[in-house]
Every structure is written in structure tokens, then in C-alpha cells.
Amino acid sequence: MTTFRLANTCGWLVATTLLCLIVTGCETTAPPSTTSAARVAPSFDYTPAEVAGGDLDITLAVVGSSVETSVPMFKSFVSNMEEDFLEVLNAIGYRVRGPFGSYDEMTFPEKEGSELLLSADLSFDYDTSGLKAVPVASIFELLSATSEILGTGSGRESDSSTYTFSGPVILTSRVTLVLYESLTRERMWTKSLNLKPIKLALKGTHAFPRKEPPSLRELLTEENQFFTDLGRQLNAQYQSALHSTYTHLDPREVRLVSEQAETLRARKRF
């Protein structure tokens, strides 16, 4: 009886030791922790540092641009920017009409009563191709691997069904300001604001049910720390974009564009 108990105890010690070696030595991770970092949402709010005041006697009709995206954070970026965009124009001293969802929403008197149309086109692009999938070992897979080492398994290799992801995520954003003549809708002036790319190092905690890299929307939904980090970086881009907008819409340059638009309108005999 003593011999049997000793052998049984040794077997469990060997199994336990091997299990520890599997957990620490194999290229798998233990099941993700159920605890997660708190999510901090970006504010996306901008207030012009300088208010010129006065009336420049230049009316800009603001025509919004629709950004097709499934990422809620980007939608918030765009909707907030539309509001702050008007605040920037008012701070400079422009007269403002709109915003209009599209050019077709404007009536003829609204087009005729505006010197220029102004649109701010936004684009977002991201790259998650550098993410590395790390298999998440379930307790059943660990026990199966232990059985294989002890010689009691079926000899069939078990594939992990869930993965965490780690590696670089790169986001590039661009804001393009365009001034059009309001009746012909001819482009008169363009400024592209290439914002500094955002590069984040993801250390994933959520287990995804496939080996292909998740979309940015999925990462923002499941990875709380990543959501917070990207939100902070994107908020900095938001501030930079609106500050650059304030700088580039210099009244002296816009007035020259307005005069060129008036010449074009006269040539077209509107």
C-alpha cells in the first residue's frame, strides 16, 4: 500500500512539473485575466486661443463631408470637429452659413449669398498587419499536452482556438480644406493637413476566436487600455488639426481667393 501511494504521488509530481514546464516553456499564454483597465474616452474639444473679432465681410458656406467608418471613435471625431470648425471660423471673423450636409441641400439664394464654399474632408487609415497572434492555451489543452508527455494521450496535436494579439498599430489621418466658388462649385484653393501618424504598441489581453488580426473597431471594443491610449493620441491630433485650420484660413489669403471667385462668377455671367 505504501509503495502504491508513493508511486501515485510521484506521478502527480511529474505531471505537475511537466504542466508547469508547458505553461512557461511553450509559445502559448495562459487564459487572459478577467480584470481590465478602465476606459477613458477622448473629449475632442477645441477652443481657439485667439479670437480676432470683427466682421471680415466674407461669407463662407460650410458643407460637411460624410466619412464612412464603422469606428465610433472616428465618428465622434468628425461630429465634434464640425461644431468646433464653426467656432474657429467665427473666431477669425468670417460670416458663416450652414453647416450643410451636402451641396445639394443648399438653396440658390444660399449659394448666391456666399462668396465661397468651404469643406473639410477627413480620412482615416490604419495598419494592423504587424500584429502577432499568440495562442491562448485553455486548461484542457494544457492537460492534453501533459498527457502527451506522460504517454497517456492520443498522439493528436491540439490547435488553440483563441489568440491574443501584440505588436504595432499605426493610424494615419488627413484633413483637406477646400474652397469652392459657390455657384459653379469650381475648386479654387486646397490645403492638405497631413497629421503626424499615431504608432501604438498593443499588448493584447482579450482572446479573439481566430488567428487573423482583428479590425481596429474590434480592438477598440475589447482592449480597454488600447482604447484609452489611442483616444489620447487622437485627441492630440484633433487639437493639431483645428489649430492648423485656424492658421491656414488666413483672411488675407481667403480674400484673394474670394476675389478670384468673383471674377470667375462674372465670367460665367451668373
C-alpha positions in Angstrom: 0.0 0.0 0.0 2.8 2.4 0.8 4.5 1.6 -2.5 1.3 2.4 -4.5 0.8 5.7 -2.7 4.4 6.7 -3.3 4.2 5.9 -7.0 0.9 7.7 -7.3 2.3 10.8 -5.6 5.4 10.8 -7.8 3.3 10.5 -10.9 1.3 13.6 -9.9 4.6 15.4 -9.1 5.9 14.6 -12.5 2.6 15.7 -14.2 2.6 18.9 -12.2 6.2 19.7 -13.0 5.6 19.0 -16.7 2.5 21.1 -16.7 4.5 24.0 -15.2 7.1 23.5 -17.9 4.4 23.6 -20.6 2.9 26.7 -19.2 6.3 28.5 -19.0 8.1 27.0 -22.0 5.6 26.7 -24.8 4.6 29.6 -27.1 1.2 29.9 -25.6 -0.2 32.2 -23.0 -2.4 31.4 -20.0 -6.1 32.4 -20.3 -6.4 36.2 -20.2 -7.1 37.8 -16.9 -10.7 38.8 -16.3 -9.6 42.2 -14.9 -9.1 45.1 -17.4 -8.0 48.7 -17.4 -10.6 51.4 -17.1 -11.7 53.1 -20.4 -11.1 56.8 -20.7 -12.9 58.4 -23.7 -11.4 61.3 -25.6 -13.1 64.7 -25.3 -12.5 66.1 -28.8 -13.0 69.7 -27.9 -11.1 72.7 -29.2 -11.3 76.4 -28.2 -9.4 78.9 -30.3 -6.6 80.6 -28.4 -7.2 83.9 -30.2 -10.4 85.5 -31.2 -9.9 88.1 -33.9 -13.4 89.5 -33.7 -14.8 92.0 -36.1 -16.5 91.3 -39.5 -14.4 90.3 -42.5 -17.4 90.7 -44.8 -16.6 87.3 -46.3 -19.4 84.7 -46.2 -18.3 81.1 -46.2 -20.9 78.3 -46.6 -19.7 75.3 -44.8 -20.5 72.0 -46.5 -19.8 68.9 -44.3 -18.3 65.8 -45.7 -19.5 62.4 -44.8 -16.9 59.9 -43.5 -17.9 56.3 -44.0 -16.4 54.5 -41.0 -17.6 51.8 -38.6 -15.3 53.1 -35.8 -17.3 55.0 -33.2 -14.3 57.0 -32.1 -13.8 58.3 -35.6 -17.5 59.2 -35.9 -17.1 61.2 -32.6 -14.0 62.9 -34.0 -15.9 64.0 -37.1 -19.1 65.2 -35.4 -17.2 67.2 -32.8 -15.0 68.7 -35.4 -18.0 70.1 -37.3 -19.0 72.1 -34.3 -15.6 73.3 -33.4 -14.9 74.1 -37.1 -17.7 76.7 -37.0 -16.2 78.1 -33.7 -12.9 78.6 -35.5 -14.4 80.4 -38.4 -16.4 82.7 -36.1 -13.3 83.4 -34.0 -11.4 84.5 -37.2 -14.3 86.8 -38.1 -15.9 85.1 -41.1 -19.6 85.1 -41.7 -20.8 81.6 -41.8 -23.7 79.7 -43.4 -24.5 76.1 -42.5 -23.2 73.6 -41.9 -24.9 71.8 -44.8 -24.8 68.1 -45.1 -24.2 68.4 -48.9 -24.1 70.9 -51.7 -27.5 69.8 -52.9 -29.1 70.8 -49.6 -28.3 74.5 -50.3 -30.9 76.7 -51.9 -29.9 79.0 -54.8 -30.2 82.1 -52.5 -27.8 80.4 -50.0 -25.3 79.7 -52.8 -25.6 83.1 -54.3 -25.3 84.8 -51.0 -22.0 83.1 -50.2 -18.6 84.1 -51.6 -17.1 80.7 -51.2 -18.0 77.1 -50.1 -15.7 75.5 -47.5 -15.4 71.8 -46.9 -13.1 69.9 -44.6 -12.6 66.4 -45.9 -11.3 63.8 -43.4 -9.8 60.4 -44.0 -8.5 57.7 -41.6 -6.4 54.7 -42.4 -4.9 52.1 -40.1 -2.5 49.2 -40.3 -2.7 46.2 -38.0 -0.7 43.9 -40.3 2.3 43.9 -37.8 0.2 42.3 -35.0 1.4 38.9 -33.9 -1.1 36.2 -32.8 -0.3 34.4 -29.6 -2.2 31.2 -28.9 -4.1 31.1 -25.7 -3.8 27.7 -24.0 -7.0 26.5 -22.3 -6.8 24.2 -19.3 -8.0 21.4 -21.5 -5.1 21.9 -23.9 -2.6 22.1 -21.1 -3.9 18.8 -19.7 -3.8 17.3 -23.1 -0.2 18.4 -23.6 0.7 16.9 -20.2 -0.9 13.6 -21.2 1.1 13.5 -24.4 4.4 13.9 -22.4 3.3 11.3 -19.9 2.5 8.9 -22.8 -1.2 8.7 -22.0 -2.5 11.0 -24.7 -4.0 10.2 -28.1 -1.0 11.4 -30.0 -3.1 14.0 -31.8 -1.8 17.6 -31.8 -4.4 20.1 -30.4 -4.7 23.5 -32.0 -5.5 26.6 -30.0 -8.9 28.2 -30.9 -8.3 31.6 -29.3 -5.5 34.2 -29.7 -4.3 37.4 -28.1 -2.5 39.9 -30.3 0.5 42.1 -29.6 2.6 44.4 -31.8 2.4 47.8 -33.6 -0.8 49.5 -34.7 -0.4 52.5 -37.0 -3.1 55.1 -37.6 -2.8 57.9 -40.3 -5.2 60.8 -40.6 -5.6 63.6 -43.0 -7.7 66.8 -43.2 -8.1 68.5 -46.5 -9.5 72.0 -46.6 -11.1 73.1 -49.9 -12.6 76.4 -51.0 -15.0 76.4 -54.0 -16.7 79.1 -55.9 -20.3 78.8 -54.6 -22.3 78.8 -57.8 -20.0 76.9 -60.2 -18.6 74.7 -57.5 -15.2 75.1 -59.1 -12.3 74.3 -56.8 -10.3 77.5 -56.0 -8.0 76.5 -53.2 -6.8 73.4 -51.4 -4.8 72.8 -48.2 -3.9 69.2 -47.1 -3.1 68.9 -43.4 -1.1 65.7 -43.0 -1.2 64.9 -39.3 1.6 63.0 -37.6 1.0 59.2 -37.7 0.0 57.6 -34.5 2.0 54.5 -33.6 1.0 52.4 -30.6 2.4 49.1 -29.2 -0.6 46.8 -28.4 -0.2 44.3 -25.6 -3.4 42.4 -26.0 -5.4 40.9 -23.2 -8.6 39.9 -25.0 -8.8 36.4 -26.6 -10.1 36.5 -30.1 -11.6 33.4 -31.8 -9.3 33.5 -34.9 -5.7 33.9 -35.9 -6.2 36.8 -38.3 -5.6 40.3 -36.8 -8.7 41.9 -35.5 -10.1 45.1 -37.0 -9.5 48.4 -35.3 -13.1 48.6 -34.3 -12.7 45.2 -32.6 -9.6 46.3 -30.8 -11.2 49.4 -29.5 -14.2 47.4 -28.3 -12.3 44.7 -26.5 -8.9 46.3 -25.5 -9.6 49.0 -22.8 -6.0 50.2 -22.4 -5.6 50.4 -26.2 -8.9 52.4 -26.4 -7.6 54.9 -23.8 -4.1 55.2 -25.4 -5.5 55.7 -29.0 -8.1 58.2 -27.7 -5.4 60.3 -26.1 -3.3 60.3 -29.2 -6.2 61.0 -31.5 -7.3 63.9 -29.2 -3.9 65.4 -29.7 -4.3 65.1 -33.5 -7.7 66.8 -33.1 -6.2 69.8 -31.4 -3.4 70.0 -34.1 -5.9 69.7 -36.9 -8.1 72.6 -35.7 -5.1 74.8 -34.8 -3.8 74.2 -38.3 -7.2 75.1 -39.7 -7.2 78.4 -37.8 -3.7 79.2 -39.2 -4.3 78.2 -42.8 -7.6 80.1 -43.2 -5.8 83.4 -43.1 -8.2 86.2 -44.0 -5.7 87.8 -46.4 -5.4 84.7 -48.5 -9.1 83.8 -48.3 -9.9 87.3 -49.5 -7.7 86.9 -52.6 -9.4 83.6 -53.3 -12.8 85.3 -52.9 -11.8 87.9 -55.5 -10.8 85.2 -57.9 -14.1 83.5 -57.3 -15.9 86.8 -58.1 -14.0 87.1 -61.4 -14.9 83.5 -62.3 -18.6 84.2 -61.4 -18.7 87.3 -63.6 -17.1 85.4 -66.5 -19.8 82.7 -66.2 -22.3 85.5 -66.1 -24.3 84.5 -63.1 
